[in-house]
Amino acid sequence: MEQRVLGRTGRNVSVIGLGTWQLGADWGDVSVEDAKAVLDAAVEAGVTFFDTADVYGDGRSEQVIGEYLRGRPDADVFVATKMGRRASLDPANYTLANFRAWTDRSRANLGVDTLDLVQLHCPPTPVYSSDEVFDALDTLVAEKRIAAYGVSVETCDEALTAIARPGTASVQIILNPFRLKPLERVLPAAAEAGVGIIARVPLASGLLSGRYTKDTVFAANDHRTFNRHGEAFDQGETFSGVDFATGVEAAAEFAELAPEGATPAQTALRWIVQQPGVTSVIPGARSPEQARANAAAAALAPLPGATLEAVRDLYDRRIRAQVHDRW
C-alpha cells in the first residue's frame, strides 16, 4: 500500500489506516477476539497506521491494540492515540501534570515506553491558543513519553490555529464527500507547513457506504442512536452533522458515482486519498472483511475529474447548507 510521511513525525504511514473507536465502545458490542481479527486483517492488507484514544472504551481499544502488537512483533504499525476527554472539557485541565498522567496511562495500555503520536482530543477551543499547553506538549517530547504530538479538531478554525504552532506534527479533521470545507484553507495550510492531515469520519458514520435506509435502526449503545443531535458530544462526529434522512438520500446519489468494481465506501475513501495534502484516512471496521475492503480502496485508480465535480455538486445541492458554516 502507498505510504506517505505523516507531517512532522517524519514517519511513513499507509494512506488508508484503521480507526479503532468501534473496537472500544459506542458502536455496539465488539468482542476482543473480533477486534483482534479486524486488526490482523488490516495489517495483512497493508495497513501500517492505527488511530485510537484513551477514551475509547475507557482504554479498552488501546489495550487490545497493545496486546495484538505484542503478539505481532513483525508488524511495523504506527499507533496514534489521543488524550483529554476522560476529564471534563475545561481548559484548566490541560496541564503538564495531567498530560503526564494521561500519557503514562496510555503507555501502560499500549505497552510501550514512548507513544508514537499523542493528539489533543477535540479540546475546548481556547486550548489551541494556549502557549502553556504547547510548552507542556514539548516537555512530553523532551521526556520521551511521546515522540510527537498533534491535534484532533472539530472546526477548520481550530485546525488553522494548531497548524501555526511549530511543534504540531499532525491535524486530524473530519473530511469526506459530505464535509468539504477543509479543502478550502486547512489542507493547503497544512501542506505549506509540513503538517500531516489525518482524515476521520471518512464514511460519515457509515452513511457513505450506501447501506442504510431511512428505516435503519442502530443499537441503543451506538452513537448513531444517542448522539444524532449532539446529545453526548459534538454533533459533527455523528453522520458528519448531516440530518440522517438527508444523508441517506445524498448517499444513494453518491453511490451512483462509484466506478465499476468499487463499492460506494471504497469510492469515498479513494476520493479522500486523492485530495492534495491528505496523509492518511482512518475508516473504522467491525469485521475482517470490512477492514480488507477499506484497505483495497488504496489500489483503485484515481477518480476522474467528472466524478470530483459531481461530488462537489452533490455537496452544494444537498449538504452544504447543513454543515458548511458550522464546522
N, C-alpha and C positions, 0 to 999 in steps of 0.2 A: 504494500500500500504506500502511496505517496506520503513522504514525511516533510514537515515544514518546521522551521525554527520558531519556537514559542517565545517570541519577543525577546526581552532582556534576560530570560533564563539562559539563552544560548543552547538550549536542548531541543533536539528534534522530537516531534510527536506526530502521530498519524493524523491525517486530515479528517478522518472520522474516528472519534473517540467513543467512550461509553460513559453516559451519565448514570449515576447509581443511586439517585434518590429513591427509586422504586424498590431497591434492594433493602432499604431501611424501613420505610413507612410511607403512609399517605397515598398509596396506590393499590390498596388491598393487601392481602397476605401473600408473601413470597417466602418459602422455606429456605433455610441455609443451603440445603442441597441444591435447590433450584437456582439460588443466587450464584453458587459456585459454578454451576453448569453454564449460566449465562456468561460469567467472567471467562471461563475456559473457551467457550465458543468465540467470544470476541477476540481473545488472544490468538487463537488458531486462525482467525480470519485476517490477522494483521494489525489489530488494534494495539497501540502502544501507549494509550492515554486514557486513564480513568479519572473521573471527577466525582468527588464525594464531599461530605461535610460532617462536622461533629454532631450536627443536629439531626441527621438522617437516622431515624430510629434511635436517637439519643446515643449515637456511637456504633450502632449495630452495623451500618454499612461499612464504616472504617474497619471494624473488627473482622468482618467477613473478607474484605479485600486483603487485609494483613495476613489472615490465616491462609487465604488462597495463594498469595505470592510467596509465602514461606515454603509452600509445597511445590512452587514452580520457580526455582532459582534461575532457570533458563529464560524466564520471561523478562524482557527488558521493558518494564512498564513504568512510565512517569505518572505519579499519583498527585493530583491536585486536591487539596481539601479546603475547607472554609471554617471560619470561626466568627462568633459574635452573636449568634441567635439563640444560644442556650440561656442567655441572660436577657433582662429587659432591654429594649431598644432605647437606651438612654445614653447620649454622648459621653456622660461622665463615667460609664463603664468601660470605655475604650482606653485602658491604661496599660502600661508596661507590665504591671503585676498580673493583671488579668490575662494579658496576652501570653505571658509565661505559663500561667496555669492552664490556659486553654490549649496551647500548643503541646505542653507536656502530656496532657490527656490524649491528644490526637497521636502523638508519637508512641504512646503506650498502646493505643488501639491498633495502630498500623504496624507496630513492632519495628520501628526504625529510630535511629539516633537523630537524623536530620530529615525534616519534611521537604519534599521536592518543591512544593509551592503551597503557600497559605494565602487564601483570599479573604478579605473582609466580606462578610456575607450580607450584602444589601443592608449596610448600616444606615442610621439616620443621616440625612443629607449634610448636616454641619460637620460630620466626621471627616468628610473628604477635604475640608478646608483647614483641618487642624494640623499645625506643624508638630505638635506633641505626639499625635497618633503616628505620623510617618517617621518621626525620630525613634519612636518605640519599635516600629517595624524594622528599621535599620539596625537597631540593637539586637533584635532576634536573629538577624542575618549574621551580625558580628559574633554572636554567641553560638552560632552554628546550630541553633534549634531549627532554623529554616534555611533553605538555600536561596529562596526568592519569595517575593510577595506580590500579590495582585489584588484586584477588587472585583466583586460581583455587584452589578448595579441594576437599579430599576429604570433610571432615566438617562437620556442622552446627555443632559447637562452634567449629571454626576460622572459619567464616563469621561467627558472632556476635562473636568476638574482633576480627575485621577490621572489622566494621560499626561497632564502638565507636570506631575510630580516626577523627579528624575529617577526615583527608585522603583516606580511601578513597572513591573515586568509584563503584566497582562491585565486585560479587562474582559470580564465575562458579561455578556449582554444578550437579551432576547433578540433574536434575528431569525426571521423566516418569511415566507411569502405573504404572511399576514402582518408583518412588522417591518416595514421598510425604512423607517426614519433613520436608523443608524447608518444607512448608506450615505446620507447627506453630508454629515460632518464627522461622525465618530470614526468610521473606518479610514477616511483619508488622514485624519489627525493621528490615529494610531500608527498607520503606515509611516508617516513622516517622522514620528518619534521613535520608531522601532519597538513599539508595544504590541504584544500579541493580542489577537482577538479570539475569544472562545465563544462560539455561538450556542446559546442554550435555548430550551423550549423550541427546538427546531421544527417539531411537527404540531405546534400549537396544542400541546397536551393530547395528541393523537388525532385531532381534527383532520390534519392534512393527510392522514392515512386513507381517508375516504371510506372508512369502515362504519362510521356512525350515522344514525338517522336521528330525527328529532325525538323519536321514542326511546332511544338508547338510555338505559338506566345503569348507573355506576354504583359500586358498593358504598355503604354509608361511611366507611373509613377512607374513602378515596377523595382527594381534594377536589376532583371534578364534580363531586356532590356537595361538599360542605364549604367550598370557597368560591362559588361561581360569582359572587358579588363582593368578594374581598372580605368575607366574614372572619377569616383566620389570618390571612396575610395579604400582601399586595394582590389585587385582582388580576394584574397583568401576568401573574405566574400561572393562572388557570385559563386555558384556551387563548393565551396571549391577550386577554382582556376583551376578547370578542364575544358578543352575545352568542349563546350556543346555537340557537336556531339560525341566526345569520351565518355562523361559522359552518354549519352543516351544508347550507345551500352553496356557500362560496367554495367549500371543499369539493363538492360534487363538480363544480365548474373547473376547479383546478385539476381534478383527476383526468379530465379530458385532454390536458396538456401533456400527460405522460407519454414519453416515446415508446415505441414498440418494444416489448420485453422488459419494461421497467414498471414498478408499482408507483402509485402516487407518492408514497412515503419516500421511496428512493429518488424520485424526481425532486421532491422538496429538499432533500439532503444534497443532491447534485447542484441545485440552484444555489444553496448556501456556500458550498465549497468553492464555487467559481466566482464569488463576489470578491473583488480586489481588497486585500487586507485581512481576510479571514485566515486564521491559523488552523483551527480545528472546530468541528461541530460535535456536540455531545448528546446524541439521542439516547434515550433510555431503552431498555429491553427487558421484557418479563419472561422470555423464553430463549433458548439457544437459537431456534430458527429465526426469531426476530433479530437477534444480535448479528447473525450471519447475513441476513438480508440487508440490514443497515450498512454493514461494512462493504457489501457488494456495490453500494452506490458510488463508492470511490472510483470504480472501474468504468462507470458509464461515460460515454462521450459527452463533451460539453454541450449544454443545451444551446440550440441556435438562437440567433437574435430575435426571431419572431416569437419564440416561447418567452424570452425575457420580457419582451414588450407586452405580451399577453398577461404575464404575471402583474406587471405594473398597472395595466388597465383594470384587471380584476380587483386589485387593491384599491385603486382610485374610486371605482364604482361601488364596491360593497363594504370595504373595511376602513378606509381612511378616516371617515367621519367619527368612527367609534374610538380609534386608538391614537391617531397621529399627534394630537395636541396634548395627550395625557402623559406620554412617556418619552 
